[in-house]
Amino acid sequence: MTGLLDTADFNAVVSDIYEASLSPSHWDTALTGLVSRFGTPRWDVAMLVWERIDPGGGRFLAASGVHEMARAGYVQLFAGRNEWSVRGHGLPIGSVVHSDSLIARADFLATPFFRDYLAMFDMQVALIASLDRQSRDHLGLCLPGPDNGPVTRLQEAVGLLIPHVQRAVRIARRIGEAELAAAHSAAALDRAPSAVLMLTERFELAYANAPARALIETLRLEDAGGRIRLGSGAVHETLRRLADPDGGVHCHAFRLADQDGQVLAAMAMRIDPERIGGADTGQGLARIMVVAANNPRVSEEAVDRVREWFGLTHAEARLAVLLAEGGSLDDYCELRGVSMNAARFLLKGAFAKTGTNRQAQLVHLIANSPVNWANGLPVADLPSPIS
C-alpha cells in the first residue's frame, strides 16, 4: 500500500466487495465507497458492465451514480459499441488505463458516444479496467468523469482492487456463457420506478408502465388522436429524427413540466427493433423509448462550498445539500441510481465529519452554516474583496 491510499479506506472497500459476492444488491454500496473514498471532486460515477462487441450489447452488473434512464440509454445505444468499450475489449485482464491511452481526446470528442451522451453529464475522460472474460463477453469497470485534474489515487486504488472484484464476481457465480438479454423486456419495465413509454414512429403509445400511465394522465400528454405530445415543436422534430435510423440522432435529453411548474428530466432513445428484442410490444412497433423521472437538482456551487467547509467527499456533500434543500434519501437514490444502503453509507460519512447523528441535525447545521451567508443577496450588497 502506497502513501496515496489509506489502509482503512482500502480495507473497507474490499469488505464491501466481498459482501457483494454474497448479496449482489450490495455492489452499488461497494462502488459508491470506491469513488467516494478515492475519487477526486465530481468523479462519483462507476459502472460495472458485461459487454459484447460483435454484436454490440451489454448488461449492468452494478453501478453507482448512474440514473436508471442513463443506464437504459447506455445499454440501448452504446454498450459494446462505443470507442472505449471496443478499444478496451482487447486490454489484458487486470489492467486499468486512462481513456486518453485508448483514443486521442480530439477524436473521442467527435464521437456520437460523447456528443450524444457523455456531454450531457460533463464527462470527457474515464478510467477503464478490464476485469474478466467469458467467451465473447468481457467484464469492465468504467469510471467516467470530467477532465478536472489527475486521478492517480483513484487509478491506483482500482488497480489494487481488481483481483478482489474478479473473485467476488466469480464467487457470486455471475460468470457464465449467456445470451445478453433484451435490455427492455416488459417484465423489467413494469417494475421500473421511473416512467417508461415506448412510442411508434407516429408517436402512438405502444407501451407504458404504471408510472408512465400516471404521468400521461397528470400532464395530459395524450391528444385527441391518441398520440403522445412531449413538448414543443422543436422537441418533436428531434424525436422524429430519433425514429429515423438515418436521422443522425441517437438520444435526446429534454424536460417535461406540469401545470404547477414542476420539472421532470426525461431522455428519449431510438430503438432498433431488428437488433433489440422486445421492441414489438404487440400494440405496435416501438421506435422510441422515453424515460422520465423526478430529478431533483442541487447547486454544484453549494455542493462545492459544503464539501470544502466540512471536509466531505463530493458524493457526501451532494447528498447533504439535497437533504438541506428539502430532498429525501429516496430522492437521492433515484437521482444517482444507487440503493438505499449506498445512500445511508454516504449519510453516515457526512454524520461523522460534521459531528451530527441525525438527518435533521445535519440539515439544520448546513442551513445555519457560514457557507450559506450570501445566499439571496444581490451582488451589490456583497462586500468588496480585501486587496
Buried (B, 14 or more C-beta within 10 A) or exposed (E): EEEEBBEEBBEBBBEBBBBBBEEBEBBBBBBBBBBBBBBBBBBBBBBBBBBBBEEBBBBBBBBBBBBBBBBBBBBBBBBBBBBBBBBBBEBEEEEBBBBEEBBEEEEBBEBBBBEBBBEBBEBBBBBBBBBBBEEBBBBBBBBBBBEEEEBEBBBBBBBBBBEBBBEBBEEBEBBEEEEBEBBBEBEBBEEBBBBBBBBBBEBBBBBBBBBBEEBBEEBEBBEEEEBBBBBEEEBBEBBBBBBEEEEEBBBBBBEBEEEEEEEBBBBBBBBEEEEBEBBEBEEBBBBBBBBBBBBBEBEBEBBBBBBEBBEBBBBBBBBBBBBBBEBEBEBBBBBBBBBEBBBBBBBEBBBEBBEBEEBEEBBEBBEEBEBBEEEEEEEEEEEEEEE
